[in-house]
Amino acid sequence: MIWVVALNSSLGRIYSYDHKPHALTLLKNLENPSVTLKNSDLVSDGPGHYSTMHTARGSYEAAISPREVELGYFTKKVADALKKGLNNHQYEKFILCASPHVGGMLLGHLNKQVLQSLLVNIKKNFVELDTSVLASYLQENWWDIIRSKEP
């Protein structure tokens, strides 16, 4: 069985894909509600301040924005769902459809076994499009997808 993971920063959908009729069945719908929040709602307080030997003052900046942290939590949640599905033998291979940034964050959270089951990484966002658009894309590009894993 093949899973298709369509992902953006706010939504993740996991489909079961039957390549003979090129049909998709929705298995899981994952949401990231923090994407609609303001940065001030994502952090508990403002940045700290420091003084120098002179009269100048400054404030500390976080190395990663609160939105990136929340996106990291969300992609970790998707990675955990993929790991659980592979461990339960619910799929053998999966296709990732996500923007390069979100897909890259997800790939960073995948363990070795799940990463080896990745059939192809399609760097497109299909989440908000109708399911038939994704199914048509997979049908039109099926042989390219299969050939992408050949040695």
Buried (B, 14 or more C-beta within 10 A) or exposed (E): EBBBBBBBBBBBBBBBBEEEEBBBEEBBEBEBEBBEEEEEEEEEEEEEEEEEEEEEEEEEEEEEEBBEBBBBEBBBBBBBBBBEBBEEEBBEBBBBBBBEEBBEBBBEBBEEEBEEBBBBBBEBBBBEEEBEEBBEBBEEEEEEBEEEEEE
